[in-house]
Amino acid sequence: MSKKIFKYIMLVSTMVTVLGLAFVIGILSHSFQRQLMNELKKEAVFISRGVEAAGTDYLDQLSNTDSRITYVDESGKVLYDNEADVENMENHGHRKEIREAELNGEGEDERMSSTLSEKTMYYALRLDNGNVLRVSSTQKSAFALVWQLVPPLLGVLFLILVLSAVFASRLSGRVVEPLNNLDLEHPEEINVYEEVEPLISKIYRQNRQIRLQLEAARRQQKEFSIITENMQEGLLVIDRYTMVLSVNSSVGKLLKVNEVRTGESVYLLNRSEEFRGVVEQVLEGNHEDKILRLDGSDIQVIANPVTRENKTEGAVILLVDVTEKVEREQLRREFSANVSHELKTPLTSISGFAEIMQDGFVKDEDVKVFAGRIYKEAQRLIRLVGDVIRISRLDEGGLPYQWEELDLYSMVHDIFSTLHEAAGKQEVHMYMEGGSTVLETVPTIMEEVLYNVCDNAIKYNHQSGEVFVRLKDEGDVVRVNVRDTGIGIPKEDQERIFERFYRVDKSHSKEIGGTGLGLSIVKHGVKTLNGRLWLNSEPGQGTEIIMEFPKHHMENKEAAE
């Protein structure tokens, strides 16, 4: 602060001094010019007496003069000039000083001389014979006098600046010293400058506000600790260097750790590679959700990054014991496999009867076409049961499927043909957008996925509703959007809609014959095909399911590379 005060004092002193000197030089210059004009007047009067007595002969005798002398007659013709040839000089009758002299007896002017190309001062005097005598001189003499004063003035300027620097340094130090000694912890006791009192009052109010905020923060921290300590879920807050900032006791229980302390690396809580991978990914700015297997328990780790100005500053990690949930899901998988196995025998029988009817053992006019459809649907159901069994086996280790290239456009077209009758009953219109879209996939699984999604879009649609299937090739992936104008899915059910046997509206599902397996098979099928799946839905406005599949199977892609 003292440097700024010193700088400002020096700046003001310099400006005032320079301006003062400039005014002095200006005043002196003006004074010298007036003095020069007075001298020209005296010289003109003196010369005029000689001219009136002896005419131009007197002018020829003048030699010791620094002024320029011009003698002009009443018409403006130059009769004499001691510095130029009168024969080449123009008429001077229009000159300002000449005109004034003819009218008033004397005249003066200051301008650039057309003959000498210098700024010149002129004084003209009318003689008794009507002619005009003009005496002029350049301003060099005036400027020379002023220029002689510049060195001493610069010396004065330097001395003033030195004195200003000394006084400014001492003054700035004395001004700042009381401010440097302020006790900001007790601003109410400060009494320095009257001008600083508003600032001191503001500091006092801010200190008081900070103390109140700190007290509120401590209370909130205490409340937060009470809440988190009573949570069954484990809560961890870490910084970007993996140091634990906040932790509750449930973390130790879930991770089977005796002591959990803040200020230590989160890796000390669990050294497994899965846990380390979750921490690394979340600190890179990615959301992570994984399940860790710990001593017979399944712990779900949900990690979200904490960002500021697009930079990850830390993470919040939530640990949830999902052992029971995982066990229920396992039981549902087993049940799905058993139900599928039990359904295969009666479906095979239906297929056999349909085949007999199709071969003509029953009257054709009533049942042949219908029997053909029953046979076709029965075959599709057999394939469906086989696929469900395969998917269940995949849960236990998986069976290899044959990957091959196919055109999704043709597959969706065939699925539309299969669902044409079901859609017609509900007067649902089906539309397909896009063209030929080829990718490497497992045809049976892909067909089951697309069939189930389209079938659901019809089943849960309104009367005279619409279903749109859009295929889009996006380079490395193929995106499939299936959108309907149906009943939609509430927000609270959207996260569970892909669970096996989970139904949003059980009564409606019972009416349309739903089993609760359709979207679960879709989810598992998409995962098996290395794809991604998500949905957008609003109750009463319909549902859109989006699926993305890689165009090439990973093993084949690695082999090609």
Beta strands, then each sheet from edge to edge (+ up, - down):
strand 1: 68-72
strand 2: 78-81
strand 3: 106-112
strand 4: 119-126
strand 5: 132-138
strand 6: 234-239
strand 7: 244-247
strand 8: 288-294
strand 9: 297-308
strand 10: 311-321
strand 11: 404-407
strand 12: 429-433
strand 13: 438-441
strand 14: 466-473
strand 15: 477-484
strand 16: 532-538
strand 17: 542-550
sheet 1: 2+ 1- 5+ 4- 3+
sheet 2: 7+ 6- 10+ 9- 8+
sheet 3: 11+ 13-
sheet 4: 12+ 14+ 15- 17+ 16-
end
